[in-house]
């Protein structure tokens, strides 16, 4: 089976509808056993639909669909919801399921509004067995940081309303530590690949520089937390870090020297 | 009782002032002696500098209960150093960085080192301070090893080794591009002034090959006058990148749309030659991609059929399909899918190696790595030379060891999360 951007709306719309309904059902006050079951069923149907599209799209392109901005958004929407769903199941945060469903729907919406053209070409420099793990591990890290950011916003609001929430903070810590592990691993794979492709493992390419900046910002958070800080500084650190992450993901073309970058999506 | 500034134990205010002091010292050095000259760290100077660094760290560990040392190895200074390096990184991201300074009299921004941040004194000094702070923290913990500290140790030790190898090894690294003509042997590289540098490796280029993707089709508006030309409304400005629409030739998906036209790919020949008005499949090196297209106007229903070809390197092979008065359908130049050089590499005093150099598939010869770098892009697959980059990096192994240790640390972070409080 092969599918392209032309068929995307027919899969993306039902999938995101499933996710949003699952999120809303999970957040209802009175939850019957049937509705808990429906949340799982709807989440999984959405995940299967999305995964099927990516697999069929991959087949149609004859290359991994990880090259363009729209393609990375596709994976991000899936992983963001997946991360939200796993944390909902593991830690029972229904609001996180809803928030990640909304965020995933937003990323899918951008893809629906900005369709990309069919393109099978891929630069020789991208043709490496490291391409898929490098990008996918990064997207997983981005998804975990995305979920942590949503949780941090909720924590900020809750603190304004009714004081602190230690449980939520330690949940955020956990996501950030796991996310940072993925981020570091993605960066290291990138360094190994850079040595194979460009001759050096670190070249201060604009994307590398912003990756360093993003990593450094999350390191600040991790160290502040290990020092035992709990005030709102740490939440703002997280929000700034995620802003830097988004800048690195979508804003690479804005940076100086971007035209030299091999990381430019188009 | 509130603590006064510079009263032990120190914290963030002292760290901020200390880091600002280092940066200021760096800027003053930058203004007086110019950029940090990495050539100063050439072997064996980098080993001496490394010995000094290790000496400082040993001294730090010897006096680890001293309040000053505890502060140097502590979180407030670490966080402040990270923030300072982050800010330098952010500055680099926003302004163009130069590989080397132009010879004319520099402006104040250049003199402060902001056009080459990574070799400016403030950056180098902060990098050095990071190595000291990180080194003391790491080895202090390393010496009283506990299994609970394994994640901490992998992350910090790996990073320290990587930063040391990258920093101290920078001076010993050599990167040059050698151009070899097909059928010839080369062992020299030339700088801009035409001076030759002889390398301990000779390369014979036996053959250069390239495969290409099926190209894109696009519609050209014959009447569009670029607005940047004289008389245009953006006269004198830079030509904006045209937002051209493309149709990807993909035999698996013959139907598509381009502007107001429905496009059908009737026939596609990846390597073809033109004979009269027709194209025939032919694998000869000068061949070009060619496509027989039917285009139907979605508004008027008008249909056009004909051959379209980029022509490759032979102007006579070019064809376009006129659609209406203003528009023609043309084929863009194909993009490279794979290019490679069949070479014989002969290291000085070694045995020759026959191999194929390809993007993402470099070849190691001793401490040298040889890469497929470029080719004559105007000739594409007909290029009669190939550029190969030769990289000498004796500090690569330790850097890789550092990265390996960091990878274990990253895995443990993913595995444990914050599971064990102290072990990060």
Contacts between the chains, C-beta under 8 A, distances in Angstrom:
chain1	res1	chain2	res2	distance
A	2	B	252	6.9
A	4	B	253	6.9
A	60	B	252	7.0
A	60	B	253	7.3
A	62	B	252	7.8
A	117	B	245	7.0
A	117	B	246	5.8
A	117	B	247	7.7
A	117	B	248	6.7
A	118	B	248	4.9
A	118	B	250	6.6
A	118	B	253	6.5
A	118	B	256	7.0
A	119	B	216	7.8
A	119	B	246	7.5
A	119	B	248	5.1
A	120	B	213	6.5
A	120	B	214	7.4
A	120	B	248	6.0
A	120	B	250	5.5
A	121	B	213	4.3
A	121	B	248	7.6
A	121	B	335	4.6
A	121	B	337	7.4
A	122	B	337	8.0
A	123	B	335	7.6
A	123	B	336	7.9
A	124	B	336	6.1
A	124	B	337	7.0
A	124	B	338	5.7
A	124	B	339	6.4
A	124	B	358	7.7
A	124	B	359	3.9
A	124	B	360	7.0
A	125	B	359	5.5
A	125	B	360	6.7
A	127	B	338	7.4
A	127	B	359	7.3
A	127	B	360	6.2
A	128	B	360	4.5
A	170	B	418	6.8
A	173	B	417	7.8
A	173	B	418	4.7
A	174	B	417	4.2
A	174	B	418	5.0
A	175	B	417	7.9
A	177	B	413	5.4
A	177	B	416	7.7
A	177	B	417	4.9
A	177	B	418	5.0
A	177	B	424	6.6
A	178	B	413	6.6
A	178	B	414	5.3
A	178	B	417	4.9
A	180	B	410	7.9
A	180	B	413	6.0
A	181	B	409	8.0
A	181	B	410	4.6
A	181	B	411	6.8
A	181	B	412	7.4
A	181	B	413	3.1
A	181	B	414	3.6
A	181	B	415	7.8
A	182	B	410	7.5
A	182	B	414	6.1
A	184	B	155	7.7
A	184	B	406	6.4
A	184	B	407	7.9
A	184	B	409	7.2
A	184	B	410	3.9
A	184	B	413	7.1
A	185	B	407	6.4
A	185	B	410	4.2
A	185	B	411	7.1
A	185	B	414	7.3
A	188	B	403	5.2
A	188	B	406	6.0
A	188	B	407	5.2
A	188	B	410	6.8
A	191	B	403	6.1
A	192	B	403	7.1
A	193	B	360	8.0
A	195	B	369	7.8
A	195	B	396	7.6
A	196	B	360	5.4
A	196	B	361	7.5
A	196	B	362	6.2
A	197	B	359	6.7
A	197	B	360	5.1
A	198	B	371	7.8
A	199	B	175	6.0
A	199	B	362	7.6
A	199	B	369	6.9
A	199	B	371	5.4
A	199	B	389	5.3
A	199	B	391	4.4
A	200	B	173	7.6
A	200	B	175	7.3
A	200	B	391	6.9
A	200	B	393	7.5
A	201	B	166	7.9
A	201	B	399	6.6
A	201	B	403	7.5
A	202	B	166	6.4
A	204	B	92	6.7
A	204	B	97	7.0
A	204	B	118	6.2
A	206	B	93	6.2
A	209	B	89	5.4
A	209	B	92	5.5
A	209	B	93	5.0
A	210	B	89	7.9
A	210	B	93	5.8
A	212	B	86	8.0
A	212	B	89	5.3
A	213	B	86	5.5
A	213	B	89	4.6
A	213	B	90	5.8
A	213	B	93	6.8
A	216	B	82	5.1
A	216	B	83	7.7
A	216	B	85	6.4
A	216	B	86	4.2
A	216	B	89	7.0
A	217	B	86	6.5
A	219	B	82	5.5
A	220	B	79	5.5
A	220	B	82	5.6
A	220	B	83	6.3
A	220	B	86	7.6
A	222	B	424	6.8
A	223	B	75	5.1
A	223	B	78	5.9
A	223	B	79	5.1
A	223	B	82	7.4
A	224	B	75	7.7
A	224	B	79	6.5
A	226	B	75	6.6
A	226	B	424	6.4
A	227	B	75	4.7
A	227	B	76	7.7
A	255	B	93	5.1
A	255	B	94	6.9
A	256	B	93	7.1
A	256	B	94	6.0
A	256	B	95	5.2
A	256	B	96	4.3
A	256	B	97	7.4
A	257	B	96	5.4
A	257	B	97	6.3
